[in-house]
């Protein structure tokens, strides 16, 4: 069920803030790799939360600016 709730939230980031989202993907190798694994179906949102600390941790560097 969490997959169904998280996916729309993540897609809204890309729709509303495409330049920011792509900037994050370009500037952080950890974020890029996690995104690629997610898109290829090698990991899911639960794994991102468990192994990588969730999207807040992945994108956390944006909040420090």
BELMOQUI-V941697 format. One record per pair of residues at least 24 apart in sequence whose C-alpha atoms are under 10 Angstrom apart, sorted by the first residue. I is the first residue (numbers start at 1). J is the second residue. D is the distance in Angstrom with one decimal. If there is no record, write none. Layout:
# BELMOQUI-V941697
I|J|D  I|J|D
This chain:
# BELMOQUI-V941697
2|45|7.8  2|46|7.6  3|44|7.6  3|45|6.0  3|46|7.3  4|45|9.5  5|45|9.9  6|45|7.3  6|46|9.5  6|55|9.7  7|45|8.1  10|55|8.8  20|62|9.1  21|59|9.2  24|58|9.2  24|59|7.2  24|61|8.9  24|62|8.0  25|58|9.9  25|59|9.3  28|58|8.8  28|59|9.0  28|61|9.3  30|58|7.4  30|59|9.8  31|55|9.0  31|57|9.6  31|58|5.8  31|59|7.5  32|58|9.6  34|58|8.7
